[in-house]
Amino acid sequence: MAAGDLQKRCYYFSAVSRSPFDPGRFPQSLNVAGGRARLDNFDASAGNLWSFRFVGGHASVFSEPKVLAMSSRKVGSKGRDDEAGGVALTTSREQRCFTLACMNCNGARDQQQVMYLAPDLSVVPDEGRAQLWQCMPLQTSSKSLLPGELVMQIRAHGSDKMLCSDDRRLNVYLLKPADAAMLDPVSGNFIFNDTWEATPDEDPPEELIDSLLESLQ
């Protein structure tokens, strides 16, 4: 999907769990209502609606030519197998950088009260202090996704650290790949999740709802 299309939408970022499925655990998403990144219920009333602000786009303060030149880097031409079941789709062209803007920190969606995810995973009102990120889209089965949904890893620009989560403790971290791959010594399961599913804040097509209802009858 083109950067322009991403920037026009707002998304909920749900953590893709690498632990065995737990039917008693409500889906968790990236949330900053408390002033710092953490996991909270997907349907939380505040702090969970996000917008991509791409470098070079009109909505980003990082669009000045000097900053734009500093904010891109080359990535490898080969993808890597991902533990979450996808394959990273990377190319030799430069990856676009972006900031992550929370659009509903105070509950209501408000363009005048946008907050940005900072390098220490707190939120700041000044985009100039925000962390720059790069997206690593992952290829997955289209049957498991709703229209417009994306599966990705999110990496801090200029670093190999990834935005990760722990759905047992509801914490969010920036971790190096080796740390993100740590296993629980007792269960043998992954401790951290390194993948996010971005769901657009829009109603699904009516035909999809009709098809789902038909399958339940």
GUVOKE-878407 format. One line per 10 residues: for each residue x, z, y of C-alpha. Coordinates in pm, 1 decimal. Each point is the difference from the previous one (the first is absolute). Example, Ala and Ser with C-alpha at 12.3 -4.5 7.8 and 13.67 -1.06 7.14 Angstrom:
<atoms>
1230.0 780.0 -450.0; 137.0 -66.0 344.0
</atoms>
This chain:
<atoms>
0.0 0.0 0.0; 130.3 -89.9 345.7; 112.0 273.5 237.2; -264.2 -107.1 250.0; -275.6 55.6 -255.3; 135.6 345.7 -85.4; 17.3 99.9 364.5; -365.7 -88.1 58.8; -119.2 246.7 -263.9; 13.8 375.3 -53.0
78.0 141.1 -342.3; -18.8 310.1 -215.7; 323.3 57.6 -197.5; -76.9 152.9 -337.9; 280.9 136.0 -215.1; 43.5 -195.5 -324.7; 57.2 275.6 -252.2; 262.9 -41.0 -271.0; -130.8 305.4 -184.9; -259.2 -19.6 -279.1
-352.7 -50.1 130.7; -173.9 324.1 92.4; -380.4 -44.1 34.8; -21.4 330.6 184.5; 230.7 -111.3 280.8; -164.0 -170.8 295.6; 185.3 -310.9 130.8; 257.9 98.2 260.9; 114.2 -189.9 308.8; 258.4 26.6 276.6
-123.0 242.5 265.4; 146.3 146.2 321.2; -294.8 202.4 133.8; 213.7 314.9 -10.6; 281.0 -158.8 204.0; 217.0 -95.0 -299.0; -27.7 -248.5 -287.5; -158.8 135.4 -315.0; -263.3 -97.9 -255.5; -366.4 77.7 44.1
-325.6 -121.4 -150.4; -55.7 -371.6 47.5; -324.2 62.6 189.0; 145.6 259.2 241.9; -163.4 -10.8 341.8; 322.8 -31.8 203.2; 365.8 -101.1 -12.6; -25.1 -268.9 -267.1; -70.9 -334.2 171.7; 314.7 -207.6 59.3
100.3 -315.9 182.2; 315.1 -210.1 -41.2; 172.1 -59.1 335.3; 244.8 -280.6 -74.4; 318.2 -51.2 198.1; -42.5 -309.5 212.9; -376.6 45.2 14.4; -184.5 65.3 324.2; -105.9 345.2 -121.5; 354.5 131.0 -48.5
243.4 135.4 258.1; 278.7 -124.8 -228.6; -70.9 -363.7 91.3; 271.1 -27.6 264.8; 263.3 -260.2 -105.4; 290.4 247.8 -24.1; -194.8 243.8 -214.0; -143.6 -282.0 -208.8; 349.5 -126.6 -80.5; 109.0 347.1 -112.6
-305.0 70.8 -212.0; 30.8 -269.5 -267.7; 229.5 -4.5 -300.3; 52.0 -221.6 -301.2; -143.7 99.9 -335.4; 102.0 -121.2 -344.0; -142.9 -315.1 -147.9; -96.0 172.4 -323.6; -281.1 246.4 -53.6; 26.2 303.6 -222.4
-226.4 130.7 -270.5; -207.1 287.5 128.1; -103.4 304.8 -197.9; -355.1 -23.7 138.7; -51.2 -325.7 -188.1; 76.4 -256.3 267.4; 292.2 -219.8 99.9; 142.8 15.2 349.7; -43.8 -332.9 176.6; 310.7 -24.4 215.9
156.3 -311.9 146.8; 321.5 -83.4 180.3; -180.3 -34.9 332.1; -7.1 290.8 241.1; -264.6 263.9 -52.6; -226.7 85.1 290.1; 22.5 355.8 127.7; -297.0 203.1 115.8; -108.4 342.3 112.7; -289.3 182.7 -164.8
-268.6 101.4 248.1; -265.9 254.6 -89.4; -324.4 -102.1 167.0; -212.6 309.1 -68.4; 217.1 309.3 32.9; -282.8 180.3 176.1; -274.5 -130.1 -224.1; -142.3 -285.8 204.3; 174.8 -336.9 10.0; 149.5 -9.9 349.0
244.8 -255.7 141.0; 91.3 246.6 276.5; 116.5 274.3 -238.8; 215.1 -192.8 -245.5; 275.1 202.3 -172.3; 302.6 -141.6 -178.1; 184.3 109.7 -313.4; 344.3 127.8 102.9; 331.0 6.6 -192.7; -58.6 364.9 -99.2
-354.7 -90.1 -118.9; -162.1 181.5 289.2; -217.7 -195.8 243.1; 91.0 -88.4 358.3; -204.7 -159.5 281.4; 291.9 -216.0 118.7; 59.7 -309.7 -214.3; 358.6 -9.1 127.4; 66.7 314.1 -207.4; -171.5 -134.3 -312.7
173.3 -93.8 -323.9; 39.7 -369.3 -69.9; -114.3 -97.2 -349.8; 24.9 -297.1 -231.8; -257.0 -95.3 -260.5; 89.1 -102.0 -355.4; -317.1 -162.3 -140.9; -47.2 40.1 -374.3; -163.3 -252.1 -228.2; -280.3 148.9 -204.3
-311.2 -113.7 -180.9; -251.9 -133.0 251.6; -280.6 127.4 -225.4; 92.6 358.0 86.3; -20.2 -55.7 378.0; -283.3 -40.0 245.4; 13.1 -293.0 246.1; 265.3 67.0 262.8; 168.7 282.7 -190.7; 380.3 0.9 -23.1
244.9 188.0 -221.8; 336.0 74.4 157.9; 301.9 219.2 38.6; 81.3 112.7 354.6; 366.0 43.3 94.4; 161.8 145.3 308.8; 178.7 -276.8 189.1; 379.5 19.8 -23.1; -18.7 227.2 -303.8; -73.8 -17.7 -370.8
-240.6 292.9 29.1; -360.1 -59.9 -99.6; -319.3 169.4 109.2; -98.6 202.0 -308.5; -262.5 255.7 -95.6; -55.3 285.4 -240.5; -367.8 5.5 -93.6; 25.7 341.2 -163.3; 134.5 179.3 308.2; -160.2 -248.1 245.4
332.4 -52.1 178.5; 150.6 -317.8 145.6; 374.9 -64.6 11.6; 266.5 -255.2 88.3; 206.9 -36.9 -317.8; 282.4 -213.8 -133.0; -91.3 -204.0 -310.6; 196.9 227.9 -231.3; -183.7 305.8 130.7; -335.9 -176.1 -18.3
66.8 -70.8 -369.2; 43.2 367.5 -94.6; -194.2 115.1 -305.3; -164.8 333.7 -62.0; 219.0 176.6 -260.0; -305.7 143.4 -177.1; -253.4 -283.5 -4.7; 240.3 -293.5 32.7; -226.5 -154.2 265.0; 113.8 -127.7 337.3
-1.0 269.5 267.3; -42.1 -238.5 292.2; -202.3 -313.6 69.6; 177.2 -281.4 185.7; -285.6 -247.1 38.3; -302.3 -22.3 230.7; -324.2 -192.6 -19.6; -126.5 -113.5 339.9; -379.6 -33.5 16.3; -145.4 -168.3 310.3
-257.4 192.1 203.5; -279.8 -249.3 -48.7; -301.7 -42.9 -223.4; 57.6 -194.3 -323.7; -182.9 -332.2 -41.6; -364.1 32.5 -105.8; 58.3 -220.2 -304.3; 266.9 244.1 -122.2; -242.3 292.0 32.0; -272.2 -197.3 -181.8
244.1 -84.3 -279.1; 97.6 364.9 -35.0; -362.0 113.2 -13.7; -76.7 -262.5 -263.1; 290.7 121.3 -213.9; -139.1 353.7 8.9; -346.2 -99.3 -120.8
</atoms>
